[in-house]
């Protein structure tokens, strides 16, 4: 009787609390021309989780990644594919990918507005746990003998005349020296996985002149400064020596500093609730009739969106705006476009399994498993729910979920110290 009385008391508190109203956090939104899922992320147990492949060049279907997240992180309600990747070559993410300041893949922007990512725009979760779609600004400097130099990016393909810095993360994808660049190997005092907001002291351990070919022997806590041609390559060729100190300092604007993660993509589709495309509407990427994926935000709500059929980008943006989002960002589309939804306790892909492509990063609406407070009491009450109930299995599972949350919210504050 004691357990039953305690159960009734806690259920009473739970049904009268905001947690009851917030128990169902993910809803399917009816949208013309699009499929959409919406999650209210204000619940501390709700999370938009980013899945990053390991190794970085590996690919797997969104449905497979959803099952993995469901087993390891929390209950998945919905998933979509995320960032663009080099499908025919390295399989690496193309645009910026950052996790807790650590630079996994560096930014690369299009040369003109015919490109997907002409503007530096990203989706992410801020340090405070808030969803954000906005522009970002980064700087990467390195200092040698009191003189500071600017690098163009970290961990991405190099264009003509650019200075790119490669960290430990890059070793999974390329170990070949660029014979068209002068390359300097620097041993760092800190981790070789460069992060925004950290200054790294280093010493030059190897120098590879322009024109020299070969393979690197990857070592931890090492970075490579690759200087493609130009006056800077000539200057360093004359000045730099083995043993010289070089300091590296990557920075990102304050809005994005300490973000839980950042996923660069493009173009922007919606701004201030209206269609607003940061791509030339004459671009073949915009006019192509293709399947589309997007992520949207409004306050603390996050939207996962896919087109119901192939369409051009302007049409997709107009449908997305009608969902009521404040901002929306285009993600990888075409054959990569995919959505997974939980229905009847099972994760179901809205794309036929024989048509679902293996992709790189994915996003997931997750209800995190609460900590195991008072496991014995939880076991008693779960057993009571199952034995004393004539409800369907799904109803019992939902009551179990509510009860777990009630334990998490009520007992840590009231009973955990008794």
Secondary structure, 3 states (H helix, E strand, C coil): CHHHHHHHHHHHHHHHCHHHHCCCCEEEEEECCEEEEEEECCCCCEEEEEECCCCCCCCEEHHHHHHHHHHHCEEEEEEEECCCECCCCCCCECCCEEECCEEEECCCCCCCCCCCCCCCEEEEECCCCCEEEEECCEEEEEEECCEEEEECEECCCCCCCCEEEECHHHHHCCCECCCCCEEEEEEECCCCCCECCCEEEEEEEEEECCCCCCECCCCCCEEEEEECCHHHHHHHHHHCCCCCEEEEEEEECHHHCCCCEEEEECCEEEECCEECCCCCCCCHHHHCCECCEEEEEECCEEEEEEECCCECHHHHHHHHHCCCCCEEEECCCHHHCCEEEEECCEEEECCCCCCCCEECCEEEEEEECCCCCCHHHHHHHHHHHHHCCCCCHHHHHHHHHHHHHHHHHHHHHHCCCC
